[in-house]
Amino acid sequence: MHRKRYFPADLEPYPLHYAALRGYTDKVRELLADAGTNPYEPIQDGETALHVALAENQPEVADILIEKFRTDFETVGDYLVKKLECDPDDRFWLRRSILVATTKEQCEKVKQLEDPVGCAKDGILVLLRYPVGGEHAASLKSNKNNRMELINLGKTLFPNGLLSWNDSGPAGCCDSLLILSAYHGHVKQLEILESYGADLSIRGTKRQIPFHAACDASQHEVIEVLLTKYLKKFDPLTLDCDCFNGLYYILYRKNKKSFELALNTMIEYEVSRSGESESKAFNKILNVENDNWPYFSVWSQLDCEFWNPILEQVCEKYEYDLTYQWKDCTALLDMIQYKKVARYYQAQIRRNPELVKVSSNGSTALHQLISSNELVLVKDLYSRMKQQMKVIFECDAAIDSFNTMMHWSYNEMMSFVLENHANFLQDSLTKFHEKVIQDFPCPNFNEVFEILIKYIPDIEPLIKERRDYLNTYSISTQNDYFETYNKLRDNFPSALEEIQQSGKSLDDYNSQVCYFLHQAIIEDQLQLVENLLNANVDFDFLNNDERHAIHFVQSVEMLQLLVRKHPDGNGLVNRKDRNGATLLHAICPTSIACKEKIILELLKLGAKVDECTNDQSTALFYVYDEELFDFLTKGVQEHGFTGIDVNHRDFEGNTALHRCLRHLNTHMARIMLLKADSFVSFNEKGESLLACLARVDLSIFDLYFKPVLVEQEKRPG
């Protein structure tokens, strides 16, 4: 995953955060020396300046801020030990989240509510930025007399942030300090934080611990330190919110360097903890069990070319259980389907042919081997246990296997299976026809059909109808359509008369791909469109994408003609397709020369410039040239219409600029950055602009974006 990054303009209102982002160590020291600076001030999701320094690879700044945290913890500890006589060896305050009073008034109020009698360990700890009576800390105990006052005080202090080694923000949306250190490879800072009291077992966002973060980012040095130096401080088998352990991330991120160490350590840990065998421990570690993902399997996710050689050896060594099942996933079937560790499962099946009986949802491993075209292994199994294979194969799942073989033209496998199961298919012709033949779409249908007829002659009448249809549709129908369209364009009355004499109508030529009216509009054939409409073609016919004739307009004149002819009149301009797009959305990405004129006419007819699609995208999300961007944002204002909102966000919380960056549309992203009035991009749902920029190759960033960002920094205010 791409963890949160920060954009300079977002942090300008927060001097300490901004200095941390930039790596200005002297400025950070200067700010910390001022009692008016709150080092625990949270922004956005609850990040302190220390969070920013770690996330933005500013280790020197991070060291300064960590030291500030440490001294403040020490201040609180000294007060608790000396004033309230707490056990100095307990150091419970390091595990706590301590409130911060940042004004003299807040500090005095805290001290007024403090009761020195009672156990300080049970109290609410508060750091005082301004000393009261020479004391910089307090411990508040709740009782029936002060409960409401403490609640109100907490509401006042909570926005100031918390002195904490383990905090993840008020809503748990902020990565902890250890997670950031692990993810970004800050080994030194991770070790310092842990020594000062940060907890390697506490979960952060996505219920991850630092070990997950290190594995997710392929930080081998961090992984090595965690597994060799700190293994007693956390459980390496911890699962995050998706039920992934660290090894899954190592596999997913293709981190061979860390794989052996992580796997061996995790197996040893589980064996030591549970007393299970290494084999059982390995199976437990490798498999993923998420109640919300019944079809998810680790085997569906891995890169087989990358991992197969290693995993084949590991699965053999630790005897991976091919019969393992979870919800709707079966290990062996998934391994066959996705071509994972083939040498292992092939060898195991040869040793124990009974494995081909392993099933899921009615389909067995044998069906999957056949559907995956494992011809050598299948022939070997049939040569040894032909009768048993026949019994296993001949069931409803066999029809699905035939469908797959035919679709992918596995002709040799298909011939072999028919040699052994022709009688079964003969007895199932009706079902085979209904499920396979009558909707068969494969372009190589003639060769496939000939194989079927060779082994089952009785199937020929059933095949004939489908073969005739495919032959007609694939060749004659399309030729006939375009030939007729050309005749209509060249001599409409004569062509129409010819169609009528043949007993057909214009709409008989409709298909979800081809339609006379739509084609004429695309070609901007005004007279032909008018002739077709006068001949009563279906004006409201929709194609596969539920696009109406209005969505294909190429000129102002065509737009005016359709609006004049349609019963909806001006309302036609707001007609939407399946994705919620109007003509305004459809026309923006095209290369039509008169786009601006068409858009202006649309606005005059009542189109809404900020109309949204189903995913809440406006037309600006489909703009790919600077002239149209300027026209939609400013040009339309010269004609009395409101400019499109550049800060509008789609359902994911992203602006058009975010989308350009995410889709690596560097040309338009640069234009939008140049034209932007503000770079404030904090967004509770979408990504920050910098998170999107972080994905861009460095060479492209330097060429397209760095000059823009430098220029933006120079702008006043």
WODAKA-V753523 format. One record per backbone hydrogen bond with DSSP energy under -0.5 kcal/mol. CO is the residue of the C=O (numbers start at 1). NH is the residue of the N-H. E is the energy in kcal/mol with one decimal. If there is no record, write none. Layout:
co: (CO & CO)
nh: (NH & NH)
e: (E & E)
This chain:
co: (1 & 7 & 7 & 8 & 8 & 11 & 11 & 13 & 14 & 15 & 16 & 17 & 18 & 19 & 19 & 23 & 24 & 25 & 26 & 27 & 28 & 29 & 31 & 33 & 34 & 36 & 37 & 38 & 39 & 43 & 43 & 47 & 48 & 49 & 50 & 51 & 52 & 53 & 54 & 58 & 59 & 60 & 61 & 62 & 63 & 64 & 65 & 66 & 67 & 68 & 69 & 70 & 71 & 72 & 73 & 74 & 75 & 76 & 77 & 78 & 79 & 79 & 80 & 81 & 87 & 87 & 91 & 92 & 93 & 96 & 98 & 99 & 100 & 101 & 103 & 104 & 105 & 106 & 107 & 108 & 109 & 110 & 111 & 114 & 118 & 119 & 120 & 123 & 124 & 125 & 126 & 127 & 127 & 132 & 135 & 136 & 138 & 139 & 140 & 143 & 143 & 146 & 147 & 148 & 149 & 150 & 151 & 152 & 153 & 154 & 155 & 157 & 158 & 159 & 161 & 162 & 163 & 168 & 169 & 176 & 177 & 178 & 179 & 180 & 181 & 182 & 185 & 186 & 187 & 188 & 189 & 190 & 191 & 192 & 193 & 193 & 194 & 198 & 199 & 204 & 205 & 206 & 208 & 209 & 209 & 210 & 211 & 212 & 213 & 214 & 215 & 218 & 219 & 220 & 221 & 222 & 223 & 224 & 225 & 225 & 226 & 230 & 231 & 234 & 235 & 236 & 240 & 244 & 245 & 245 & 246 & 247 & 248 & 249 & 250 & 251 & 254 & 255 & 255 & 256 & 258 & 259 & 260 & 261 & 262 & 263 & 264 & 265 & 266 & 267 & 268 & 269 & 270 & 271 & 277 & 278 & 279 & 280 & 281 & 282 & 283 & 288 & 289 & 290 & 293 & 294 & 297 & 298 & 298 & 302 & 303 & 304 & 307 & 308 & 309 & 310 & 311 & 312 & 313 & 314 & 315 & 315 & 316 & 320 & 321 & 322 & 324 & 326 & 329 & 330 & 331 & 332 & 333 & 334 & 335 & 336 & 341 & 342 & 343 & 344 & 345 & 346 & 347 & 348 & 352 & 353 & 354 & 355 & 356 & 356 & 358 & 360 & 363 & 364 & 365 & 366 & 367 & 368 & 369 & 370 & 373 & 374 & 375 & 376 & 377 & 378 & 379 & 380 & 381 & 382 & 385 & 386 & 387 & 388 & 389 & 390 & 393 & 395 & 395 & 396 & 396 & 397 & 398 & 399 & 400 & 401 & 402 & 403 & 404 & 405 & 406 & 409 & 410 & 411 & 412 & 413 & 414 & 415 & 416 & 417 & 418 & 421 & 422 & 423 & 424 & 425 & 426 & 428 & 429 & 430 & 431 & 432 & 432 & 433 & 436 & 437 & 442 & 444 & 445 & 446 & 447 & 448 & 449 & 450 & 451 & 452 & 456 & 457 & 459 & 460 & 461 & 462 & 463 & 464 & 465 & 466 & 467 & 468 & 469 & 470 & 471 & 471 & 472 & 473 & 475 & 476 & 477 & 478 & 479 & 480 & 481 & 482 & 483 & 484 & 485 & 486 & 487 & 491 & 492 & 493 & 494 & 495 & 496 & 497 & 498 & 499 & 500 & 505 & 506 & 507 & 512 & 514 & 515 & 516 & 517 & 518 & 519 & 520 & 521 & 524 & 525 & 526 & 527 & 528 & 529 & 530 & 531 & 532 & 533 & 537 & 538 & 539 & 543 & 545 & 547 & 548 & 549 & 550 & 555 & 556 & 557 & 558 & 559 & 560 & 561 & 562 & 566 & 568 & 569 & 570 & 571 & 572 & 573 & 577 & 579 & 581 & 582 & 583 & 584 & 585 & 587 & 592 & 594 & 595 & 596 & 597 & 598 & 599 & 600 & 601 & 602 & 603 & 607 & 608 & 609 & 613 & 615 & 617 & 618 & 619 & 620 & 625 & 626 & 627 & 628 & 629 & 630 & 630 & 631 & 632 & 634 & 634 & 635 & 636 & 636 & 637 & 644 & 645 & 650 & 654 & 655 & 656 & 657 & 658 & 659 & 660 & 661 & 664 & 665 & 666 & 667 & 668 & 669 & 670 & 671 & 672 & 688 & 689 & 690 & 692 & 693 & 697 & 698 & 699 & 700 & 700 & 701 & 701 & 705 & 706 & 707 & 708 & 709 & 710 & 711 & 711 & 712)
nh: (3 & 10 & 11 & 11 & 12 & 14 & 18 & 15 & 18 & 19 & 20 & 21 & 22 & 23 & 24 & 25 & 28 & 29 & 30 & 31 & 32 & 33 & 34 & 35 & 37 & 38 & 39 & 41 & 49 & 46 & 47 & 43 & 52 & 53 & 54 & 55 & 56 & 58 & 57 & 62 & 63 & 64 & 65 & 66 & 67 & 68 & 69 & 70 & 71 & 72 & 73 & 74 & 75 & 76 & 77 & 78 & 79 & 80 & 81 & 82 & 83 & 84 & 86 & 85 & 90 & 91 & 94 & 95 & 96 & 98 & 163 & 127 & 102 & 129 & 107 & 108 & 109 & 110 & 111 & 112 & 113 & 114 & 114 & 116 & 120 & 122 & 123 & 125 & 140 & 99 & 138 & 101 & 129 & 135 & 132 & 128 & 126 & 115 & 124 & 146 & 147 & 150 & 151 & 152 & 153 & 154 & 155 & 156 & 157 & 158 & 159 & 160 & 161 & 42 & 100 & 164 & 98 & 174 & 172 & 180 & 181 & 182 & 183 & 184 & 186 & 185 & 187 & 190 & 191 & 192 & 193 & 194 & 195 & 196 & 197 & 198 & 197 & 200 & 202 & 207 & 208 & 241 & 204 & 212 & 213 & 214 & 215 & 216 & 217 & 219 & 218 & 220 & 223 & 224 & 225 & 226 & 227 & 228 & 229 & 230 & 230 & 233 & 234 & 236 & 238 & 246 & 243 & 240 & 248 & 249 & 250 & 251 & 252 & 253 & 255 & 254 & 256 & 258 & 259 & 260 & 262 & 263 & 264 & 265 & 266 & 267 & 268 & 269 & 270 & 271 & 272 & 273 & 274 & 275 & 281 & 282 & 283 & 284 & 285 & 286 & 287 & 290 & 291 & 293 & 296 & 328 & 300 & 301 & 302 & 304 & 307 & 308 & 311 & 312 & 313 & 314 & 315 & 316 & 317 & 318 & 319 & 320 & 319 & 322 & 324 & 332 & 331 & 329 & 326 & 334 & 335 & 336 & 337 & 338 & 340 & 339 & 345 & 346 & 347 & 348 & 349 & 350 & 351 & 352 & 355 & 356 & 357 & 358 & 365 & 366 & 365 & 363 & 360 & 368 & 369 & 370 & 371 & 372 & 374 & 373 & 375 & 378 & 379 & 380 & 381 & 382 & 383 & 384 & 385 & 386 & 389 & 390 & 391 & 392 & 393 & 394 & 395 & 398 & 399 & 399 & 400 & 401 & 402 & 403 & 404 & 405 & 406 & 407 & 408 & 410 & 409 & 411 & 414 & 415 & 416 & 417 & 418 & 419 & 420 & 421 & 422 & 425 & 426 & 427 & 428 & 428 & 429 & 432 & 433 & 434 & 435 & 436 & 437 & 438 & 439 & 440 & 445 & 448 & 449 & 450 & 451 & 452 & 453 & 454 & 455 & 456 & 459 & 460 & 463 & 464 & 465 & 466 & 467 & 468 & 469 & 470 & 471 & 472 & 473 & 474 & 475 & 476 & 477 & 478 & 479 & 480 & 481 & 482 & 483 & 484 & 485 & 486 & 487 & 488 & 489 & 490 & 491 & 495 & 496 & 497 & 498 & 499 & 500 & 501 & 502 & 504 & 503 & 508 & 509 & 510 & 544 & 511 & 519 & 520 & 521 & 522 & 523 & 525 & 524 & 526 & 529 & 530 & 531 & 532 & 533 & 534 & 535 & 537 & 536 & 539 & 541 & 549 & 546 & 578 & 543 & 551 & 552 & 553 & 559 & 560 & 561 & 562 & 563 & 564 & 565 & 566 & 569 & 571 & 572 & 573 & 574 & 575 & 583 & 580 & 614 & 577 & 586 & 587 & 588 & 589 & 590 & 595 & 598 & 599 & 600 & 601 & 602 & 603 & 604 & 605 & 607 & 606 & 609 & 611 & 619 & 616 & 651 & 613 & 621 & 622 & 623 & 629 & 630 & 631 & 632 & 633 & 634 & 635 & 636 & 644 & 637 & 638 & 638 & 639 & 641 & 640 & 646 & 648 & 653 & 650 & 659 & 660 & 661 & 662 & 663 & 665 & 664 & 666 & 669 & 670 & 671 & 672 & 673 & 674 & 675 & 676 & 692 & 693 & 694 & 695 & 696 & 701 & 702 & 703 & 704 & 705 & 705 & 706 & 709 & 710 & 711 & 712 & 713 & 714 & 714 & 715 & 715)
e: (-0.7 & -1.3 & -1.0 & -1.1 & -0.8 & -2.2 & -0.5 & -0.6 & -2.8 & -2.5 & -2.2 & -2.5 & -2.3 & -1.2 & -2.3 & -1.6 & -2.2 & -2.5 & -2.4 & -2.6 & -2.5 & -1.5 & -1.2 & -0.6 & -2.1 & -0.5 & -0.8 & -1.6 & -0.6 & -3.5 & -1.7 & -1.4 & -1.7 & -2.4 & -2.1 & -2.4 & -2.3 & -2.8 & -1.0 & -2.3 & -2.4 & -1.6 & -2.4 & -2.9 & -2.1 & -1.6 & -2.5 & -2.7 & -2.6 & -2.0 & -2.5 & -2.6 & -2.1 & -2.2 & -2.9 & -3.0 & -1.9 & -2.3 & -2.6 & -2.8 & -2.1 & -1.2 & -2.3 & -0.5 & -1.1 & -1.0 & -1.6 & -1.5 & -1.0 & -0.6 & -2.9 & -3.2 & -0.6 & -2.5 & -2.5 & -2.5 & -2.3 & -2.3 & -2.1 & -1.9 & -1.4 & -0.7 & -0.5 & -0.5 & -0.6 & -1.1 & -1.5 & -0.6 & -2.8 & -2.1 & -1.8 & -2.9 & -0.6 & -1.3 & -2.3 & -3.1 & -2.4 & -0.6 & -3.3 & -0.8 & -1.3 & -2.5 & -2.1 & -2.5 & -2.4 & -2.7 & -2.0 & -1.4 & -2.5 & -2.7 & -0.6 & -2.0 & -1.9 & -0.5 & -0.7 & -1.0 & -2.5 & -2.4 & -1.2 & -2.4 & -2.2 & -2.6 & -2.8 & -2.2 & -2.5 & -0.8 & -1.6 & -2.2 & -2.5 & -2.2 & -2.9 & -2.4 & -2.1 & -1.6 & -0.6 & -2.7 & -0.9 & -0.6 & -1.0 & -1.6 & -1.8 & -2.7 & -3.0 & -0.9 & -1.6 & -2.5 & -2.1 & -3.0 & -1.8 & -2.7 & -1.0 & -1.4 & -2.6 & -3.0 & -2.2 & -2.8 & -2.4 & -1.6 & -2.6 & -1.0 & -0.7 & -2.3 & -0.8 & -0.7 & -1.9 & -0.7 & -2.0 & -2.0 & -0.6 & -1.2 & -1.9 & -2.5 & -3.0 & -2.6 & -2.6 & -1.2 & -1.2 & -0.7 & -0.8 & -0.7 & -2.5 & -3.0 & -2.6 & -2.3 & -2.6 & -2.5 & -2.5 & -2.4 & -2.3 & -2.8 & -2.4 & -2.1 & -3.0 & -2.1 & -2.3 & -2.7 & -2.4 & -2.2 & -2.3 & -2.5 & -1.9 & -0.5 & -0.5 & -1.8 & -1.5 & -1.6 & -1.2 & -1.0 & -1.1 & -0.8 & -2.6 & -2.5 & -2.9 & -2.6 & -1.1 & -2.2 & -3.2 & -1.6 & -2.6 & -2.6 & -0.5 & -2.1 & -0.6 & -0.9 & -1.3 & -1.7 & -2.9 & -2.8 & -2.7 & -2.4 & -2.6 & -2.2 & -2.6 & -2.7 & -2.3 & -0.9 & -1.9 & -2.7 & -1.9 & -2.3 & -2.3 & -2.2 & -2.0 & -2.3 & -2.3 & -2.0 & -1.9 & -1.8 & -0.5 & -1.6 & -1.7 & -2.0 & -2.5 & -1.9 & -2.5 & -2.3 & -2.7 & -1.7 & -2.6 & -1.5 & -1.8 & -2.3 & -2.7 & -1.9 & -2.3 & -2.4 & -2.1 & -1.2 & -2.9 & -0.6 & -2.4 & -2.2 & -2.0 & -2.1 & -2.7 & -2.2 & -1.9 & -1.7 & -0.5 & -1.2 & -0.8 & -1.8 & -2.3 & -2.2 & -2.1 & -2.6 & -2.7 & -2.4 & -2.3 & -2.7 & -0.8 & -2.0 & -2.6 & -2.4 & -2.2 & -2.6 & -2.3 & -2.0 & -1.1 & -1.8 & -1.2 & -2.1 & -2.6 & -2.0 & -0.6 & -0.8 & -0.9 & -2.8 & -2.8 & -2.2 & -2.6 & -2.1 & -1.5 & -2.6 & -0.6 & -1.7 & -0.9 & -1.6 & -3.0 & -2.0 & -1.5 & -1.8 & -2.5 & -2.1 & -1.5 & -2.5 & -2.2 & -1.8 & -1.9 & -2.2 & -0.9 & -0.7 & -3.0 & -2.9 & -2.0 & -2.6 & -2.7 & -2.5 & -3.3 & -2.4 & -1.2 & -0.7 & -3.1 & -0.6 & -1.7 & -3.1 & -2.3 & -2.2 & -2.3 & -2.5 & -2.6 & -2.2 & -1.6 & -2.3 & -2.3 & -2.1 & -3.0 & -2.4 & -2.8 & -2.1 & -2.1 & -2.2 & -2.4 & -2.3 & -1.1 & -1.7 & -1.3 & -1.2 & -1.4 & -1.4 & -1.3 & -2.3 & -2.5 & -2.4 & -2.0 & -2.4 & -1.9 & -2.9 & -1.2 & -1.3 & -2.5 & -2.3 & -2.5 & -2.7 & -2.5 & -2.4 & -1.4 & -1.8 & -1.5 & -1.1 & -1.3 & -0.6 & -2.4 & -2.5 & -1.4 & -1.6 & -1.8 & -1.2 & -2.0 & -2.6 & -2.1 & -2.5 & -2.3 & -2.1 & -2.0 & -2.1 & -1.6 & -1.9 & -2.0 & -1.8 & -1.4 & -1.8 & -0.6 & -2.0 & -2.6 & -1.7 & -2.4 & -2.5 & -1.0 & -0.6 & -1.1 & -1.0 & -2.2 & -2.8 & -2.4 & -2.2 & -2.6 & -2.4 & -2.0 & -1.8 & -2.8 & -1.0 & -0.6 & -1.7 & -0.6 & -2.0 & -2.3 & -1.9 & -1.6 & -2.3 & -1.3 & -1.8 & -2.6 & -2.2 & -2.7 & -2.0 & -2.7 & -2.3 & -2.5 & -2.7 & -1.1 & -0.7 & -1.2 & -1.2 & -2.1 & -1.5 & -0.7 & -1.1 & -2.0 & -2.7 & -2.2 & -2.3 & -2.2 & -2.9 & -2.4 & -3.1 & -1.2 & -1.7 & -2.4 & -2.3 & -1.7 & -2.8 & -2.4 & -2.4 & -2.0 & -1.1 & -1.5 & -2.7 & -2.2 & -1.4 & -1.5 & -2.8 & -2.8 & -1.7 & -3.1 & -0.6 & -1.5 & -2.7 & -2.5 & -2.5 & -2.2 & -2.5 & -1.9 & -1.0 & -0.5 & -0.6 & -1.1)
